[in-house]
Structure formats: C-alpha cells, structure tokens
Amino acid sequence: MVTPRAIELIDDRVVDRGAFRELATQLHEGRLELRAALLQLARGDQYCHVSATMSALEWLAQSEANLALLLMAALYGLADKLYAHEVCDAIELWLEGFGDEQLIPELRLHAERGSLDMRKVAEWITTMTKTQPHDPAGDI
C-alpha cells in the first residue's frame, strides 16, 4: 500500500527506493490498483496535483524509470479528463523517449486489468517498439 510516508517522500522529491520497489511489487501482483495509487498521490485540487505528480514522476524516472513510466501511463487518463494537455503531451514524450521492452508487459498487464486504456497502451507500445530508448539517468 502507498503509505502516507511514501507520499511525503514523493512530495519532498526524496526517493526511498524500498518504498517504490514495494509499490512496484504490489502493482505487478495486483494487490494495488494503478488508479488507486495515483489518486493517493494526486489528492486535493486535482489539476494542480496532476501537474505536481507529473513533476515528481519525472524526477523519479531518473532512478526508477519503468516504475515512473508506468505511473505516468496511469496518470494520463486523469490528466486527459482534466484537459491537462501539457501533462498528456509530456507523458507521451517520456514513454516514446524512455519506454523499453521491459515496460511493455507491465503496460499490457494493467491494460488487461482495466487500469489503463487498451487503445492508448497499444499506441504507446507501437511507438516504443519503433524508437530506441535511452537511459534518463544519463541526461542529468
């Protein structure tokens, strides 16, 4: 479960790798629904928190790229509903630039569970397989 402490860590932009690995494990095993994790992160004024969550996920991607990209993919639906087009565009750029073969099964898994839009996932996978990903940590 995403604990209040894990949310504080994201808000403070301090990465507790253990907390995020546990989040990734829970997501993968189906013990935590992707949207539920994001709603815990993006609470309050949704538009502002969607933007803030995206900023935190961009920072997280420097050390935990696939977890951050998976959470970005889940954030896309909420950002789209809020007409946060700059967040949607950023998510697509991140997935295109940094998505890799290891991320594809996770995207498919969560799309099959209904946590992600199957049509968007298919579009992202097509884009990811056409582009060569690189390491976001190398961009620092």
HUSULNOR-V12203 format. One record per pair of residues at least 12 apart in sequence whose ideal C-beta (glycine too) atoms are under 6 Angstrom apart, sorted by sequence separation. I is the first residue (numbers start at 1). J is the second residue. D is the distance in whole Angstrom. If there is no record, write none. Layout:
BEGIN
((I J D) (I J D))
END
This chain:
BEGIN
((41 53 5) (76 88 6) (6 19 4) (57 71 5) (107 121 5) (57 72 5) (76 91 5) (72 91 5) (2 23 6) (104 125 5) (72 94 6) (50 78 6) (50 79 5) (95 124 5) (99 128 4) (69 99 6) (96 127 5) (50 82 6) (54 87 5) (65 98 6) (100 133 4) (50 84 5) (69 103 6) (99 133 6) (2 37 5) (47 82 5) (96 131 6) (98 133 5) (38 74 5) (46 82 6) (66 102 6) (70 106 5) (38 75 6) (50 87 6) (66 103 5) (2 40 5) (98 136 5) (34 74 4) (24 67 5) (73 116 6) (20 64 5) (10 56 5) (13 59 5) (20 67 6) (15 63 5) (65 136 5) (62 136 6) (61 136 5) (62 137 5) (34 110 5) (35 115 6) (34 115 4) (33 115 6))
END
